[in-house]
């Protein structure tokens, strides 16, 4: 589907002789034309941010909507506003279907050169609006499909084991039709506190589903202890050995620049995403959801793994996410993991991350080696563990990482 949008955007760009971008009605980028201009003004901050982060800020959205684009049935010309970072004027082509706006095609409004007539040519603009109408049909179909499937999709992810899950899988398979065949990837975007989008470009189904703190052979996905909700996105894969479409979808749902002024969370409060391993049959979706939620939680707990983490790449967190026990309740680690000793817990974690090498750990913590030794002795006193013993180190390291995971 994404390829269809790109082809249509390229068609508009060719008709009007200017690069176009397509965003959905929530101002999330779907496709954009290539920019080959050497003019520094060809990419103002607003347009650059839209392409790099796949979304616009709330202030920018509000400013553009103030020109009535959500109600318009034809092109809207919007003047430049340098104070808002909009150095170039815009022409907005509303993307509508049956009276409902589903998105916007944006073009930069160039300054006319000497001897040039008004741009764009009215006939070319009419042709571009016809293409925008075709885009509207695709977006409307995608929105209807996502809305129709959200209940069936959620039922698969939350049903208990046995017959309830089998029935839910069959219902989803029937609803997807031919789209249910072949490999799929499952994305978890977390945490998700906002409205569930009616559709996500390139997704077969979308729903909000509970994040779980237990997995594997423990309670079923629908039976465990919930930890908020995540956005679940089902993505059809071109091949079973390539998660690229799912990873790209996850990236589009999160802020990606991380620069100054970027929001601390994406739409719906999302801050990270996880992707499970490809599934060849829809019956594997519950396990893939456990994997995707584990990967998202790992990315939240350990930022170096994110913002989009694959389950296969999160290392020890694959096992830690499957643990149902609360490490703070273990008699050996209870005191250390309490609120009174964050510095000691951090010292122990860094020391164990450094494979027990005191020099590396002291350098990483920015403290003297003797200070490190003193803190480690305090850790041993609090826990009753001997950090010269491998099994004691393993217990403490797992407890510290599990505590980090549960805090995410």
N, C-alpha and C positions, 0 to 999 in steps of 0.2 A: 504493500500500500504506500509506503514511504516513497518508493520509486515513482509511483503515479503522481504524487504531489510534486516531486522534484521536476518531472517532465512538464507538468502544467505551469509551474513557476518559470521554468526555462522558456516556455512558449510565450508567456507574458513579457519576459525580459526581451525576447527577440522581437515581439510586436512593437514594443515601445522604445527599444534601443537603450534600455537602462536596466541595471540589476534590480531584481525584485526580491522581497522576502515575504514569506507566508507565516502568519502566526494564528493560533487558535483564538477563541474569544477571551481566553484568560491571558493572552499576550505571551504564550509560550511558543517558541520558534519550532516550526515544522520543516521548512525548507528555505533555502536562500540561493540566489544567483551569484555567480562569481563576480568579484570586483577587480577590474583590471586598470582602474584609473590611477594615475600618479598624483592626482590632486589630493592634498592632505584633507580637504574638506569633504571628500567623497565618503569618509567614514567619521561621522561625529560620535561623541561619547555614547549617546543613546543607542545608535545603531551598532556600534562596536560591542557594547555590553550585551545587547540582544543576541548577537551571534556567538559571543564567547561563553555566555552563561545560559543561553537558551531561554532567557526570560527577561522581562522588563521590571523595573521597580514599581511599587504601588503609586508613587508620585507621578511617574511618567505615564502610567496607565490612566490615572485620573485626569492628567492634563490633556491627553489625546481624546479621551471620552468626552471631555468638555466641549468638543467641536461637533458632537452629535453623531459620531461614527456608528454607534450601536443602533441608531434609528434610521440612518441614511440608507437609501436604496440605490444610490449612484455614487460616483466618485466625490471625495471630499478633499479640498485643497487646504492644507494646514501651513500657516506661515512659520518661519524660523523663530526660535526663541533662545538665543545664546545663553541667557541667564539660567535656562533649564537644561543646558547641554545639547540643545537641538540647534546645531549650527546651520542646518539646511532645512528648507521647507520640505513638506511631504505631500504626496498624493496617496490617499487611502482608498482602496477599492474594497468595499464591504463584501464579504463572502456570505451569501444568504441562501436559504432553501426554504421554500414555503413560508416566507415572511419572517423566518428566524435567522438571526445572525449567528454564524458558526465560526467566523474568523475574519482576518483582514489581510489583504495584500498591500504591501507598502513599497513605494518608490520614492527615491530622492528627487526633489524638484530642482532641476538645474537652472542656472541663470542663462537666459537666452543670449546667444552670441550676436555679433553684428550681422545684420541682414537675415537673421533667423526669424521665422514666424513663431506663433505661440506653440508651446509644447504642453501636452502631447497633442497630436493630430486627432480631431474628434472621431474620425472613422477608426483610427487605430485604438483609441480609448474604448469605443463601443465593442471592438473585437476583444479587447482585454477583459471587459466586463463579462462577455460571453464565456471566456475561459474561467473567470472567477465563479460563474454560476456552476460550471462543471465541477469546480473544486468544492462548492457548497453541497452538491449532491453526494460526493464522496464523504465529506465530513459528517453530513447528516446520517448517512448509512452507517458509518462507523459509530456514531453516538447511539443510534438505535440498537445496534448489535451489542455494544457494551452494556447499555442499560438492560437489555433483554437477558443478558447472560450473567449479570452480577449476582443474582440470587442463586443460580445453579453453581456458579464458581465458588461462592462463599460456602455453600453447603458441602462441597467436596473438601474444602480446607478445614472445616470445623466439625464434620461428622465423626462420630465414634467409629471404632473398628467394627468389622463384620458387615452385616447386611445393610445397615444405614449408609455406610460409606459406599458399598457396591451400588446401591440404588442412586446415590448422589452422582457417582461417576457416570452411570448410564444416562442420567438425565442431562448432564453436561455434554456428554458425547453426542446425544441426539440433538441438543440445541446447537452445537457447533457444526454439525453436518460434516461435509467434506473437510472443513477446517480443523476437525478433530483428529485427522490422521497425520502421521509424521511426527517428527521431534518438536518439542516445545521447551522453552526456558521459563523459569518462574522467578520473578523479581519481587523483593520485599523492600519498600521504601519506608524508613522509620525515623522517629516516631511520626505518626500521621494523626493530626488532631483536627484538621479542617474537613470541608466537604469532600466527598468522594467524587472525582471528576466523572462526567458521563462517559468519557472515552479518553484514551491516550493514543496518540498517533502510532500506528504500527502494532497495537495490542489487539489480541483476540478477545480478551475479557479483562475486566477491572473490578475490584471490590475492596472494601476495608475488611480486615480480618484480624483476630487477636494475635498478638505476639505471645509466644509461650516460653516459659522458663524451664520446661522439661521437654525431652525429646527421646529419640531412640526407642528402646524397649520399655520405657516407662509409660505413663498415662498417654492415651491417644491425644491427638492434637486438639480435639474438642473437649478434652477432659482435664487438661492440666491447669496450672495456675497461670492466669493471664497477667501480662505486663504491658498494658496499653494496647494500641492498635497500630498496625502497619498497613500500607497500601500494597495490595497484591496485584501484580500485573502479569498476565499470561501472554507470552510472545511466541509466535510461530518461528521456528528456526529453519534456515535453508538446508542445513546439514547437522547431523547429530554430533559432530565433533567441533562445531563452531558456535560459541555463545555470543558472538559479536552483536547480533540484533538485540539480544536481551541486555547486554552491557551498555549499548548505545541508548536504549530506552531508559535504563536506570540513570544514566548520566544526564539525559534531558530533563529528568524530574528533580535534579539537584542543582544548587548554585555551584559553578565550577571555577570561578576566578579566584575566590579566596582573598581578594585584594581589599584595600582600604575601602570602607563604605559598603562592602557586600554584606548581605543579611546573614545573621548567624544560623538561619535555618531556611529551608526551601518552602515551597507551597505546602500547606497543611502542617507546618512545623518540622518537616523532614530535615534530617541532618546527615543521614547516611543511607546506603542501600546495599543489599546483599543479593547475590544471584546463586541459585542452587545449580546442581549439575543437570545437564539435559535429560529430559525424560522422553522415552519412545512411546509410552502409552499413558493415557490420562490417569490410569490407576496409580501411577507413581507420583502424582501431584502432592499428596499429603507429605510424603517424605521430602520432596523437593521444597515444600514450604518450610519444613523444619530446617532444612539446610539454608534456605535463603534468609530466614529469620536469625539463625545462628550467625551467618556472615554479616548481616546488618548490625547485630549486637556487638560482634567483634570489632567492626569498623567504628562503632560508637565508643567502645572501650579503649581501643588502640588506634588513634587517628592515622598512624602510618599504614594501616591496612586499607584505608578508604581513600576517598569517600564512597567508592563502589568496590565492594569486596566479593570475590568469588569464594564459595565454600571450600573449594579444593585448595585455596591459597591461604587459609587462616591458621594453618598449623595446629598447635595444641588447643586452640579455641574450639576446634571441631569436637574434641572430647569434653572439654569443660562445659560447653553449651548443653551437653547431654546429661550433666549431673543434676540430680534433683535436690541434693542436700545443700543447705545453707552453710557456707564455710564459717560464718560467724557463730554458728552453734556448736562447732567442734570444740571440745574442751581444751585442746592444745592451742587453738588460734583465737578463741573467743576474746581474750583480753587484748591481744595485739590488734585485732580488727575493730575494736571499739573506737569511739570518737576521741578518746584521750591520747592515742598514740599514732597519729598519722605520719609523723616524721620517722618513727621507728619502722613502721610498716613499709614506707617508701624506701628506706635504707635497705631493709631485708630484700625487697623486690629487686632493686638495682643490683645488689650483691649477687643474688641468684641468677639474674639475667646475664651477669658477667661471668657466669660459670664459676663463681667463688673466687675469682681473681681480685684480691684486695686492691692492688694498684689501679686496675681499670675501674673498679667500683668507686674508689675514692675520687678519681679524676672525674667520673661521670656525675658524682654528687657535688663536686667542688669543695671537698672537705679534706682535712689531713687524715692520713692513714690511721693514726692513733685514735682520732675521733670515730672513724669507722669501726675500729675494734671495740671501742667502748659501747657504741650503739648496738653492735651485734651481741655483745655480752648481755646487754639489757633485753634484747630479743629472746635470748636463750633463757633468761630468768623468767620472763613473762610466759613463755610457751612451754618450758620444760623440755624443749627439743635440743638436740646436740647437732650443731651445724657442721660438725666433722663427720656425721653419719649420713650416708646417701639417702636412706629411706626417710629420715627426718627432713632433709633438704627437699625431697620430692613432695612430702606432705605439705610443707610450708609454702613451697613455690605454687603448687596447685591451689592452695587456699587463697593466696594473694591474688592470683590471676582470676580465680572464680569470683572473688569479691569485686574485682575491677569490672568483670563482665556483668555482674548483677547490679552494679551501680549505673550502668549505661542505660 
